[in-house]
């Protein structure tokens, strides 16, 4: 999986994505920059696919990436079964417009 670097070193980037994906599954919607939203979407799709699989190995893989055990439980007990019949495309990215301070393009990423 080749993700964008986003001007950060590997540890910071991994931490950013782990926290963002955890927040996405916890709140089911977050606001971030468009580029980060696209990268978070790729990871979130893989986590939902693991949740649909639902076995112990998949749960451990998800728990190794997601920071909060309550969020892992929510992912496997509510979010995964919700998309059992869906083949893919579990996230939606809505463009919001430029951020006020630095005019970075912002987007909302949410679960469909």
N, C-alpha and C positions, 0 to 999 in steps of 0.2 A: 504494500500500500504506500504509494508515493504521495505525500501531502505537500501543500505549499509551505514554505519556510516562515513566512510572515515576519521576517526580521528578528527572529528569536533563535536562541540555541535549542538543542534537542530537548533538554530537560524542561525548559520553560514552555516550549511548544506543547509537549506531551501533557504537562500540567494544565495548560490553557484548555486543551481539548477535553481532558478528563472532567474538569470543572464545568465546562460548558455543556457537555453531554449529560452530566449529572443534573444540572439545572434544567435542561430541556425536559428530561423525563420526570423531574419533580414537579415542575410547573406546567408542562405541556406546551409552553410558549415562552420564547425569550427574544429580546431585541439585541442585535449585534451588527457588526459591519457585514456587507454583502459577501465579501471573500471568506470571512470566518464562517458565515452561515452556510456557504457551499461546502466547506470542509467538515463542519459539524454534521451536515446532512448525510455525508458519506458514512461517517462513523455511526450515526444514529440508525441508519438503515441496517447496518450489520448487526447492531445490538438487538433490534427488533426481530431480525431473522433468527438470532440465537434464542430469543424469548419464545418465538414460535416453535422452535425445535423442542425446548422445554426440558431436556434431560439434565442430569447432574453435571456433565462435562460442559455443557453450554452455560449453565448457571455459574460455574466456576470461572469460565472465560469472561463472562460479563462482570462478575464480581472483582476480577483482577483489574478491570478498566474503570468501573464506576466506583466513586469514592464512598457512597453511602449505602449501607446494607438495606435500609428501608426502601430506597429507590430501586435496588435490585429486586426486592420482593414485589414492589409495585409493577415493575417491568414484566416480571414473569407471571404474576397473578392477574393483572388487569390489562396491561397494554398488549402483551403477546396474544392472548386469546381474542382481543378485539380485532386483530388483523389476521386471524386464522384463515379466512377465505381470500384475503388480498394477496396478490402475487408480488407486489412491490410498490414503491412510491408511498412510503409511510409519512413523509415529511413534506411540508409546503413552505416555500420562501416567498414572502410578500415584500416588495421594495417599498420603503417608507419615504425616502428622500435624503437629502444631505444632513449631516450632523451640524449643529449650530456652531460649535467651536472651530472645527477644522474642515468642515464640508466633506467629511468622509461619507460615502454612500452607505446608508443604513438599511437594514432589513429585519423583518420579523420572521423567525423560523418557528413553525408549530407542527404538531402532530395532526395528521388529517383526520 
